[in-house]
């Protein structure tokens, strides 16, 4: 995938996410846009609740390959399966999701 294609994905996802309501619908929209741009891969989001991990939403084609787990802000997790992102792309994508979590998460962290 080229840098231009990846930037188009981020642009498309950002525009669609900003139109949504809360965090769950925003993560759902990210997952759907991701699966459109990367049809052979799978993405899903979860939340760590103590020792448990609770599925939130996801999309994509099951490939039965090992998924990579990435820790996000506020105990959220990102899982990616069957996708190779460069270090720069991965960092930009995680930063993008963390920004959405910051904007859309309505949990009080007091």
Order of alpha helices (4+ residues) and beta strands (2+ residues): alpha-alpha-beta-beta-beta-beta-alpha
